[in-house]
């Protein structure tokens, strides 16, 4: 990759955006640009050999717990064939764990489909999961149409990979943050203007001056795109984050961060390696619940991953839980699990 070509691209993008790039657009290109984007071409792996690890690569109890959930929900729905859709399957390790732990009596009824947008990760998944009967599909809409609108859907650390808007409270008013790039390639943050009418910010009315928050509008748009094709089933969304009241406690800089070779980076380091490091923000599960209600979905009570795994993991497999995901207050509580169903 030529640094000069990258700078030319960013300056052209800045011109298209009117002189400053909204942070959401900057994050979109940094992660998904076909040539320069992290997930499109630069990501090496997920886990020890990559820039970050997911809860699925750190804890072996999640796969068997999801298997128990699949078995229970499939039994309630009484489907002859059981369409499973995993969205954003990482390196494929969670899928492999699920397939390995499925009882043979239900395994033959499973139609397992993965929707993956990263060419690099899709290739890794196909290598790991060859001969396991897994199919890949380009869109959730297509998968749901093939299954007549029926599916058990799940994702692990998907929402946080969607580009987010970035806002900061200044003099009591929320401002959207953008990125300004000089001809020499120096990056700086700028305000794109005050936001005077948006009821969403009411949930953050007590936050202090200088507080930063994020919003995953792109994920909401993605949900709207396929929700009309989903008629029956259940969905698990597993990710790090919390409800709005808890999300930004003692976090004045917000939750936005980068990961590069397992280093957690914030501040100016967010802009240090365009397309060569992951960018992510915690998930506001209050938003996900609210967006789902608008789409006609029922939400089950939000659980921590620790609670979910302990609830669903069979007693004989409880030994699979690592301490980090079984002890209160550790990683198992940082990750949340939201279940939703179409009404």
BELNORGI-V198099 format. One record per residue. N is the residue number from 0. RES is the residue in three letters. OMEGA is omega in whole degrees, 0 to 359 (NA if undefined). BURIAL is # if it has 16 or more other C-alpha atoms within 10 Angstrom, else .. Layout:
n=(N	N)
res=(RES	RES)
omega=(OMEGA	OMEGA)
burial=(BURIAL	BURIAL)
This chain:
n=(0	1	2	3	4	5	6	7	8	9	10	11	12	13	14	15	16	17	18	19	20	21	22	23	24	25	26	27	28	29	30	31	32	33	34	35	36	37	38	39	40	41	42	43	44	45	46	47	48	49	50	51	52	53	54	55	56	57	58	59	60	61	62	63	64	65	66	67	68	69	70	71	72	73	74	75	76	77	78	79	80	81	82	83	84	85	86	87	88	89	90	91	92	93	94	95	96	97	98	99	100	101	102	103	104	105	106	107	108	109	110	111	112	113	114	115	116	117	118	119	120	121	122	123	124	125	126	127	128	129	130	131	132	133	134	135	136	137	138	139	140	141	142	143	144	145	146	147	148	149	150	151	152	153	154	155	156	157	158	159	160	161	162	163	164	165	166	167	168	169	170	171	172	173	174	175	176	177	178	179	180	181	182	183	184	185	186	187	188	189	190	191	192	193	194	195	196	197	198	199	200	201	202	203	204	205	206	207	208	209	210	211	212	213	214	215	216	217	218	219	220	221	222	223	224	225	226	227	228	229	230	231	232	233	234	235	236	237	238	239	240	241	242	243	244	245	246	247	248	249	250	251	252	253	254	255	256	257	258	259	260	261	262	263	264	265	266	267	268	269	270	271	272	273	274	275	276	277	278	279	280	281	282	283	284	285	286	287	288	289	290	291	292	293	294	295	296	297	298	299	300	301	302	303	304	305	306	307	308	309	310	311	312	313	314	315	316	317	318	319	320	321	322	323	324	325	326	327	328	329	330	331	332	333	334	335	336	337	338	339	340	341	342)
res=(UNK	UNK	UNK	UNK	UNK	UNK	UNK	UNK	UNK	UNK	UNK	UNK	UNK	UNK	UNK	UNK	UNK	UNK	UNK	UNK	UNK	UNK	UNK	UNK	UNK	UNK	UNK	UNK	UNK	UNK	UNK	UNK	UNK	UNK	UNK	UNK	UNK	UNK	UNK	UNK	UNK	UNK	UNK	UNK	UNK	UNK	UNK	UNK	UNK	UNK	UNK	UNK	UNK	UNK	UNK	UNK	UNK	UNK	UNK	UNK	UNK	UNK	UNK	UNK	UNK	UNK	UNK	UNK	UNK	UNK	UNK	UNK	UNK	UNK	UNK	UNK	UNK	UNK	UNK	UNK	UNK	UNK	UNK	UNK	UNK	UNK	UNK	UNK	UNK	UNK	UNK	UNK	UNK	UNK	UNK	UNK	UNK	UNK	UNK	UNK	UNK	UNK	UNK	UNK	UNK	UNK	UNK	UNK	UNK	UNK	UNK	UNK	UNK	UNK	UNK	UNK	UNK	UNK	UNK	UNK	UNK	UNK	UNK	UNK	UNK	UNK	UNK	UNK	UNK	UNK	UNK	UNK	UNK	UNK	UNK	UNK	UNK	UNK	UNK	UNK	UNK	UNK	UNK	UNK	UNK	UNK	UNK	UNK	UNK	UNK	UNK	UNK	UNK	UNK	UNK	UNK	UNK	UNK	UNK	UNK	UNK	UNK	UNK	UNK	UNK	UNK	UNK	UNK	UNK	UNK	UNK	UNK	UNK	UNK	UNK	UNK	UNK	UNK	UNK	UNK	UNK	UNK	UNK	UNK	UNK	UNK	UNK	UNK	UNK	UNK	UNK	UNK	UNK	UNK	UNK	UNK	UNK	UNK	UNK	UNK	UNK	UNK	UNK	UNK	UNK	UNK	UNK	UNK	UNK	UNK	UNK	UNK	UNK	UNK	UNK	UNK	UNK	UNK	UNK	UNK	UNK	UNK	UNK	UNK	UNK	UNK	UNK	UNK	UNK	UNK	UNK	UNK	UNK	UNK	UNK	UNK	UNK	UNK	UNK	UNK	UNK	UNK	UNK	UNK	UNK	UNK	UNK	UNK	UNK	UNK	UNK	UNK	UNK	UNK	UNK	UNK	UNK	UNK	UNK	UNK	UNK	UNK	UNK	UNK	UNK	UNK	UNK	UNK	UNK	UNK	UNK	UNK	UNK	UNK	UNK	UNK	UNK	UNK	UNK	UNK	UNK	UNK	UNK	UNK	UNK	UNK	UNK	UNK	UNK	UNK	UNK	UNK	UNK	UNK	UNK	UNK	UNK	UNK	UNK	UNK	UNK	UNK	UNK	UNK	UNK	UNK	UNK	UNK	UNK	UNK	UNK	UNK	UNK	UNK	UNK	UNK	UNK	UNK	UNK	UNK	UNK	UNK	UNK	UNK	UNK	UNK	UNK	UNK	UNK	UNK	UNK	UNK	UNK	UNK	UNK	UNK	UNK	UNK	UNK	UNK	UNK	UNK	UNK)
omega=(179	178	179	179	178	179	179	179	182	178	177	178	179	177	179	182	176	175	175	183	174	185	180	180	177	180	177	182	180	182	194	176	185	182	188	190	182	182	182	187	190	184	182	183	172	183	185	182	183	181	182	175	174	179	179	179	182	185	184	180	185	181	178	177	177	176	179	177	179	182	181	182	178	177	179	183	177	176	173	172	186	178	176	176	173	182	181	191	177	178	177	185	179	176	179	179	180	182	179	185	178	174	185	181	178	184	184	179	184	168	189	181	176	172	185	180	181	178	181	181	178	178	179	179	183	176	182	190	181	181	180	176	179	176	176	182	188	181	177	179	181	179	182	178	179	182	180	175	180	177	162	187	172	176	177	181	176	187	183	179	176	178	182	169	179	182	177	180	181	180	175	182	179	178	172	183	175	183	178	183	178	179	179	178	178	183	175	178	178	173	176	178	180	177	187	182	175	185	181	184	180	181	181	185	183	181	189	175	179	180	174	177	180	177	184	178	182	177	176	179	180	178	180	185	183	186	181	180	182	186	187	178	179	182	173	172	183	182	175	183	183	173	188	184	185	194	188	177	180	179	184	180	182	183	183	181	176	173	178	181	178	172	177	187	179	177	182	180	175	186	189	188	182	176	182	178	179	172	186	175	179	183	173	184	173	177	183	179	180	179	179	178	178	181	179	180	174	178	172	179	179	180	167	177	177	179	180	183	179	178	189	184	179	183	183	180	181	180	180	182	173	181	183	182	179	181	179	178	180	188	181	177	177	178	179	180	179	174	179	179	173	180	NA)
burial=(.	.	.	.	.	#	#	.	.	#	#	.	#	#	.	.	.	.	#	#	#	#	#	#	#	#	#	#	#	#	#	#	.	.	.	#	#	#	#	#	#	#	#	#	#	#	#	.	.	.	#	#	#	#	#	#	#	#	#	#	#	#	#	#	#	#	#	#	#	#	#	.	#	#	.	.	.	.	.	.	.	#	#	#	#	#	#	#	#	#	#	#	#	#	#	#	#	#	#	.	.	#	.	.	.	.	.	.	.	#	#	#	#	#	#	#	#	#	.	#	#	#	.	#	#	#	.	.	#	.	.	.	.	#	.	#	.	.	.	#	#	.	#	#	.	.	#	.	#	#	#	#	#	#	#	#	#	#	#	#	#	#	#	#	#	#	#	#	#	.	.	.	.	#	#	#	#	#	#	#	#	.	.	.	.	.	.	.	#	#	#	#	.	.	.	.	.	.	.	.	.	.	.	.	.	.	#	.	.	#	#	#	#	#	#	#	.	#	#	#	.	.	#	.	.	#	#	.	#	#	.	#	#	#	#	#	#	#	#	#	#	#	#	.	.	.	#	#	.	.	.	.	.	#	#	#	#	#	#	.	.	.	.	.	#	#	.	.	.	#	#	.	.	#	#	#	#	#	#	#	#	#	#	#	#	#	#	#	#	.	#	#	#	.	.	.	#	#	#	.	.	#	#	#	#	#	#	#	#	#	.	#	#	.	.	.	.	#	.	.	#	.	.	#	#	#	.	.	.	.	#	#	#	#	#	#	#	#	#	#	#	#	.)
